Amino acid sequence: MMDGKSDTHKGFVIAHQDTLEYIGQIDVLNISWKNRTASLAIVIGSKKDQGRGFGSEAIRLLQNLVFNEMNLNRLELQVYDFNHAAIRCYKKCGFVEEGRARQKIYRNGKYNDIIHMSILKSEYDTLVQRTKLTAYARDLEG
């Protein structure tokens, strides 16, 4: 963990398991203990590390922390509509689109939306249960 002093922000480095080479960073931001909510932000720094599952793995680990250790109920994020790889990753990790800020940013000669996504603890629990059942079924077939 990068910063253990803040009650509303926790940051973590994503690194290669064997070499400890820096891959990126994942943060839990805007933690509201009263409302049991937080925001997620993630960056995978190098193009060579993108699309290799590091982001999904980091998000799953963070979801476990947020929902099972911190006892929060909601984790949310924002993503640009042109970031298709990130949107696929977030959906794979159980996030659902809640809405859009239409034409919120201007980039490369056109306006783009910001998509608002979230996952609730109950949705996370269902996703984890389904994953366990799928793994169990594979073991039975194997």
C-alpha positions in Angstrom: 0.0 0.0 0.0 1.3 3.4 -0.9 -0.5 5.6 1.6 -1.9 4.3 4.8 -2.5 7.7 6.5 -5.7 8.7 4.7 -9.1 7.6 5.9 -10.7 8.4 2.5 -8.0 7.2 0.1 -5.9 4.0 -0.2 -3.4 3.6 -3.0 -1.6 0.4 -4.2 1.1 -0.3 -6.6 0.6 -3.1 -9.2 3.9 -4.9 -9.8 5.1 -8.1 -11.5 5.1 -10.9 -8.9 8.5 -12.2 -9.7 10.5 -9.0 -10.6 8.5 -6.4 -8.7 8.7 -4.3 -11.8 6.1 -1.5 -11.8 3.0 -2.2 -13.8 0.6 0.5 -12.6 -1.5 1.7 -9.7 -4.9 1.2 -8.3 -6.7 3.4 -5.8 -9.7 3.5 -3.7 -10.8 7.1 -3.5 -13.6 9.2 -1.9 -14.3 6.6 0.8 -17.5 7.5 2.6 -17.7 5.4 5.7 -21.1 6.8 6.5 -22.6 5.8 3.2 -20.2 2.8 2.7 -19.2 3.8 -0.8 -16.0 4.5 -2.6 -14.6 5.2 -6.1 -12.0 3.2 -8.0 -9.2 4.5 -10.2 -6.6 2.4 -12.0 -3.8 2.8 -14.5 -1.7 0.3 -16.3 1.3 2.3 -17.3 3.0 0.4 -20.1 1.3 -0.7 -23.3 3.1 -4.0 -23.1 1.3 -4.7 -19.8 -2.1 -3.8 -21.1 -4.5 -6.6 -22.1 -2.6 -9.2 -20.1 -5.1 -9.5 -17.2 -3.2 -7.4 -14.7 -6.0 -4.8 -14.4 -8.7 -7.4 -13.9 -6.6 -9.2 -11.3 -5.9 -5.9 -9.4 -9.6 -5.0 -9.6 -10.7 -8.4 -8.2 -8.2 -8.1 -5.3 -9.4 -4.5 -4.6 -13.1 -5.6 -4.7 -12.3 -8.3 -2.1 -10.7 -5.6 0.1 -13.5 -3.1 -0.4 -16.4 -5.5 0.1 -15.0 -8.0 2.6 -12.4 -6.2 4.6 -13.6 -2.6 4.5 -17.3 -3.6 4.5 -18.3 -1.1 1.9 -21.5 -1.6 -0.1 -20.8 0.3 -3.4 -17.7 0.8 -5.6 -18.0 3.2 -8.5 -15.8 4.5 -11.3 -15.8 6.7 -14.4 -14.4 5.8 -17.8 -14.2 7.5 -21.1 -16.5 6.0 -23.8 -13.5 5.5 -26.2 -11.6 3.3 -23.7 -13.2 0.1 -24.9 -10.6 -2.2 -23.3 -11.2 -0.7 -19.9 -15.0 -0.9 -20.3 -14.7 -4.7 -21.2 -12.5 -5.2 -18.2 -14.9 -3.4 -15.8 -17.9 -5.4 -17.1 -15.9 -8.6 -16.7 -15.3 -7.6 -13.1 -19.1 -7.1 -12.6 -19.4 -3.3 -13.0 -22.6 -2.1 -14.7 -23.2 1.1 -16.5 -25.4 3.5 -14.5 -25.4 6.5 -16.8 -23.4 8.9 -18.9 -22.2 12.4 -18.9 -22.8 13.1 -22.6 -20.2 15.0 -24.5 -18.4 15.8 -21.3 -14.9 16.0 -22.8 -13.4 17.3 -26.1 -10.6 15.1 -27.4 -9.0 14.7 -30.8 -11.6 16.9 -32.5 -14.7 15.3 -31.1 -16.8 15.3 -27.9 -16.9 12.1 -25.8 -19.0 10.7 -23.0 -17.9 9.8 -19.6 -19.6 6.5 -18.5 -20.5 6.0 -14.9 -20.3 2.4 -13.7 -20.6 0.7 -10.3 -20.9 -2.7 -8.5 -22.7 -3.3 -5.3 -21.7 -5.8 -2.6 -24.6 -8.1 -3.4 -23.6 -8.1 -7.1 -20.0 -8.9 -6.1 -21.1 -11.7 -3.8 -23.2 -13.2 -6.7 -20.2 -12.9 -9.1 -17.9 -14.6 -6.6 -20.4 -17.4 -6.0 -20.8 -18.0 -9.8 -17.0 -18.0 -10.3 -16.6 -20.7 -7.5 -19.4 -22.8 -9.1 -17.8 -22.6 -12.5 -14.4 -23.6 -11.1 -16.0 -26.5 -9.2 -17.7 -27.7 -12.4 -14.4 -27.6 -14.3 -12.8 -29.6 -11.6 -15.6 -32.3 -11.9 -15.1 -32.4 -15.6 -11.3 -32.5 -15.4 
